[in-house]
């Protein structure tokens, strides 16, 4: 297998193939480099220092497409720019933020927002208005009557932005309480996935994530973002939203003539980039100036808005259900807000594009420290109170005493959590990756709250930890895998049921799926590959910060869950239930 590849890595470099080189065995080698030739005259390069502990094999596994790269000098930038451009064209890719359609220079990947001349931007905006699609010319409406608050993807999906957009519309749409912004603006979300195409083949024309109107009658074109990404920055999102806004402005009379558009009275729409708080970490420095320049040149109001909500607020709408938002939701202007600790050195920003869990996902600060819940409590126990946790585990399995070595979530690794190949690598068992990932279980398996290496009678083993703050966290939306992956999962779960003596018709694909897939991994390690493994369920007691639950309530609820899973009276081998008191976040300081 060639160690020189052209890879399409949308999580790292969306819109373009990149040159990838690695040394030695890709499954174990951490020596590699990634070159993005779409950024000329400077080639953007990253490597192992940006992804510490990550193997070349892991990055190869992230690729959506790959080819062997020509044997050619990597410093010949002109060659690689031309070659990769041809590959991109064959795949319909355009580097950087080509989808925005805002300016020729940007769509060719030759400029960024910060280097774009504002006069060019104004000219591009005006050209888009003149050439904008006109849906009413084809008797097509802008507001879709069929929008019922249910995602188009009925099963599992990684399109969390679509679910977040629809959940916001379900919460703040017509007839609901509007969004209240810090300056008193009242915003109602009129529609989601707001169409702009006149013809199906209108290239570069997408849909507006959310389309709203203020109480004063000004339309808002909202570009929604879910998580941080190296090129999916606020400025890139703004460019895309500006392109859509130009099309909306060109059709404002038609939009306003439709029944749902009646509240619109202003002729110029506002542009908004909206995302959960975690998206904005480390990205706020240029926003105020960017806001000022765009508004001055285009006379288009620009807003950057942070959604303040708990990490578990978004409930995905799977299998025909409506996505929804639980708890209090607040909105704050980003350029005016105090975000807290910023990611200043770029290391965490780059690492987050491919690391198993980004520390800037809204559930944790820039150092990876969780704000609350079971994620916080397990961080405290592993890093500050390991002896207490070990004692609780060893009370059930005394042979483990003095043999437990925790490998995650560790402070010096930004409290990282692992799954798939990374989980096996962290416990020194990378050799098992071909047997587990893609064979016994599809890629995208459980992300373990904590992991430890153990050694029993000279044999290496592992402790798998699932931590919960309250019983409701155990219940989920069920398995949302693709049909192919689902077939693999069902086969693994049936083997696990047989191992435990559970009736094969017992439903493990529904709301107890999360517990079931953990049991399947316990079965795989102990029975399939002969690795001593323990599954430790850590139940947090009486956490005043997040759904305090007593031991008595825990035991009653767990008995009910086991009954529904067919596990009443079943002694699951190497399964440990421990009950640990909650502690304060200050312990991580």
PyMOL commands that set and color helices and strands:
alter all, ss='L'
color gray80, all
select helices_A, chain A and resi 37-39+56-62+77-90+98-100+104-107+118-130+135-138+160-172+234-250+252-257+259-261+277-280+287-298+347-351+373-383+386-396+398-400+411-413+420-426+430-436+471-473+483-500+513-528+551-564+585-588
alter helices_A, ss='H'
color red, helices_A
select strands_A, chain A and resi 4-8+17-22+32-36+44-47+65-68+179-180+186-195+207-214+219-225+270-276+302-308+314-315+324-325+330-333+404-408+450-456+459-468+532-541+575-581
alter strands_A, ss='S'
color yellow, strands_A
deselect
rebuild
show_as cartoon
